[in-house]
Amino acid sequence: MIRATLAYGGVNPVTHARVVSSETAARVVAVMSTAGLYENSGEWAYRVGVPAKSGVGGGVVAVVPGRFALATFAPPLDEAGNSVRGQLAIEKVVHDTGANMFLSAQPASAPVAEIPAR
């Protein structure tokens, strides 16, 4: 349940009890985003766009702040120590739900607002 608690800024979504401070939740999610999948963290952030943390046993936890969290368990691991199938499953859910935090919700063909000159 900690993954959902992190997604909701430190508040357990079932009991509504604050488990950790919002600052702690933000720090954990930020570290997950930058180092959670070892040397593949940057590629994951670019390709999938959500913070995640893997374990060398085959588990992967992903957090979409303010929306949801999910976890998988599926050995075998890739060269970096991350679950191959777990990454694929999370990537599909994130793609299907439009949860990539780095993709704009606005279509590319939308007009760009101009900033007036001063």
JOTAKA-V275095 format. One record per residue. N is the residue number from 1. RES is the residue in one letter. SS is DSSP state (hx for helix, st for strand, lp for the rest). PHI is phi in degrees with one decimal (* if undefined). NEAR is the number of other C-alpha atoms within 12 Angstrom. Layout:
BEGIN
((N:RES:SS:PHI:NEAR) (N:RES:SS:PHI:NEAR))
END
This chain:
BEGIN
((1:M:lp:*:20) (2:I:hx:-63.5:26) (3:R:hx:-63.0:34) (4:A:hx:-69.0:29) (5:T:hx:-62.2:35) (6:L:hx:-64.4:38) (7:A:hx:-62.9:35) (8:Y:lp:-103.3:33) (9:G:lp:66.5:33) (10:G:lp:100.0:30) (11:V:st:-105.2:27) (12:N:lp:-66.0:24) (13:P:lp:-71.2:22) (14:V:lp:-90.6:14) (15:T:lp:-92.2:13) (16:H:lp:63.7:14) (17:A:lp:-87.7:14) (18:R:st:-74.4:20) (19:V:lp:-98.0:24) (20:V:lp:-136.9:22) (21:S:lp:-65.6:18) (22:S:hx:-62.8:21) (23:E:hx:-65.6:17) (24:T:hx:-65.3:20) (25:A:hx:-60.0:29) (26:A:hx:-63.4:25) (27:R:hx:-64.8:20) (28:V:hx:-61.8:29) (29:V:hx:-64.7:34) (30:A:hx:-64.5:26) (31:V:hx:-66.9:22) (32:M:hx:-57.4:33) (33:S:hx:-66.4:34) (34:T:hx:-96.3:24) (35:A:hx:-141.4:24) (36:G:lp:-67.8:32) (37:L:lp:-116.9:37) (38:Y:hx:56.5:26) (39:E:hx:-71.4:19) (40:N:hx:-95.1:28) (41:S:hx:-59.6:28) (42:G:hx:-65.2:21) (43:E:hx:-62.2:21) (44:W:hx:-60.9:33) (45:A:hx:-59.0:32) (46:Y:hx:-68.3:18) (47:R:hx:-78.0:23) (48:V:lp:-105.6:34) (49:G:lp:83.7:31) (50:V:lp:-137.3:44) (51:P:st:-64.8:48) (52:A:st:-148.3:45) (53:K:st:-137.8:41) (54:S:st:-107.6:39) (55:G:lp:-126.5:30) (56:V:lp:-70.8:22) (57:G:lp:-88.9:19) (58:G:lp:114.4:25) (59:G:st:-90.4:29) (60:V:st:-137.8:37) (61:V:st:-118.2:37) (62:A:st:-126.2:46) (63:V:st:-127.2:43) (64:V:st:-112.4:37) (65:P:lp:-51.8:32) (66:G:lp:78.7:23) (67:R:lp:-124.1:23) (68:F:st:-166.0:29) (69:A:st:-141.2:32) (70:L:st:-149.1:33) (71:A:st:-142.2:31) (72:T:st:-132.8:28) (73:F:st:-140.6:26) (74:A:lp:-162.6:25) (75:P:lp:-64.7:20) (76:P:lp:-89.0:20) (77:L:st:-104.4:23) (78:D:lp:-83.5:23) (79:E:lp:-60.7:13) (80:A:lp:-84.0:21) (81:G:lp:96.7:26) (82:N:lp:-110.4:33) (83:S:st:-61.8:32) (84:V:hx:-66.2:28) (85:R:hx:-69.9:22) (86:G:hx:-62.2:32) (87:Q:hx:-62.1:42) (88:L:hx:-63.8:24) (89:A:hx:-64.3:23) (90:I:hx:-65.0:39) (91:E:hx:-58.8:33) (92:K:hx:-65.8:19) (93:V:hx:-61.7:25) (94:V:hx:-62.1:31) (95:H:hx:-62.8:20) (96:D:hx:-65.6:12) (97:T:hx:-98.1:17) (98:G:lp:65.1:22) (99:A:lp:-91.2:29) (100:N:lp:-59.9:28) (101:M:lp:-70.1:24) (102:F:lp:-99.4:20) (103:L:lp:-94.1:18) (104:S:lp:-72.0:13) (105:A:lp:-75.9:13) (106:Q:lp:-85.8:11) (107:P:lp:-64.5:9) (108:A:lp:-62.2:9) (109:S:lp:-84.1:8) (110:A:lp:-66.7:9) (111:P:lp:-65.2:8) (112:V:lp:-91.6:9) (113:A:lp:-72.1:6) (114:E:lp:-93.1:6) (115:I:lp:-89.4:6) (116:P:lp:-64.0:5) (117:A:lp:-72.0:4) (118:R:lp:-96.4:3))
END
